[in-house]
Amino acid sequence: MTTEKPPAPAQEWADWHAHRTVTVAAPYGPLALTGTHWLADHPDGRLPGLPGVWREDGDTVVLGAAPGDGLTADGAPLAGEIGLGADTGRFDEARIAAGPRRFVVLRREGQWAVRDVDPGSAARHAFRAIDATPYDPAWTLPGRFRPYGASRTVRVGNADGRERGLGLGGEIAFTAGGAEHTLQVAVEPDGSLWAVFADATAAGGFPFRFLRPAAPAADGTVTVDFNRALLPPCAFADHFICPFPPPGNTLPIAVPAGERAVLTD
C-alpha cells in the first residue's frame, strides 16, 4: 500500500491562487459590488439606483416597497414594510433581492448602509486575473505572536474616506532582510490573525494588502506566509470600506510576494 504524498508548497500555493481567482470572479464575489449607500446621506430614504424606501429605526432598517418595485424578501414578493437587521453571510444570502441583484444591509459603528450587489457589474465582466508573484519559499517565514494584555482600538482611515476604529489584539514578529519586523494584528473569533500592511513594493501594485496567518500554536509560534498576501476587497470594487494600515504596519522593506494587482481587459 502506498501513501499519497501531500502536495509540495508550490503546488499548494498554485491551488490556493486558482481557488482565490474563482472566488473573486464568482457571480456574488467582490467584483459584483456596485454601490455602498449610507442611509444618513439620504434622509428621504431613496438610495441611488435602488428600489424602495430605506430608513433606519434604532437597531433596525425599515424597507418600504410598492408592488411595482420588484423587490423580494426571503424569495417572496415584497409589498409593504419589513424590518431588517445587518446581513452577516455571503452576498448571495442577503434577504432582499430584485432579480439577480442582492441588497445587503450593513452596519458599522452604529451607522447603517445598503450595498448593491449585481452579478452583471462591469467590473466583474472586465476582470481577467489577479497578478500575483509566483511562490517563493523565502517569503514563508517563522514568526511569533505576541498578544497584547488587552485589546486596543486605533482610528484609521478607510478606503471610502471615513475614519473608523480598528481592533488590534497583538503583534506578529518575524525576521526578513536580516532584521526583525512586527505587524499589528487583529485576532479573529476562530483564533486566526489578520494584518493590514503596506511595504516598499506598494508603488508597483495596490497600496496595501491583507495577511491572514492561521491561529498561532500554544507557544505563540506562527507561520508568516507573504506568498498568500491578499489584495483587499477595495482593490476589486471601489465601494468597499477597507481599513488602511494602522501606524507601524508599513514595512520598511520590499515584500515581492503575494497578490499585486487586479488585471482587466
Secondary structure, DSSP 4 states (H G I P E B T S, - for coil): -PPPPPPPHHHHHHHHHHHHHHHHHSTTSGGGEEEEEEGGG-TTS--TT--SEEEEETTEEEEEE-GGG--EETTEE--EEEEE----S-GGG-SEEETTEEEEEEEETTEEEEEEE-TT-HHHHHEEEEEEEPP-GGGEEEEEEEEEEEEEEEEEEBTTS-EEEEEEEEEEEEEETTEEEEEEEEE-TTS-EEEEEB-TTGGGS-S-EEE-PPPPPTTSEEEEEGGG-B--GGGT-TT--PBPPPTT-B-SS----EEEEEEE-
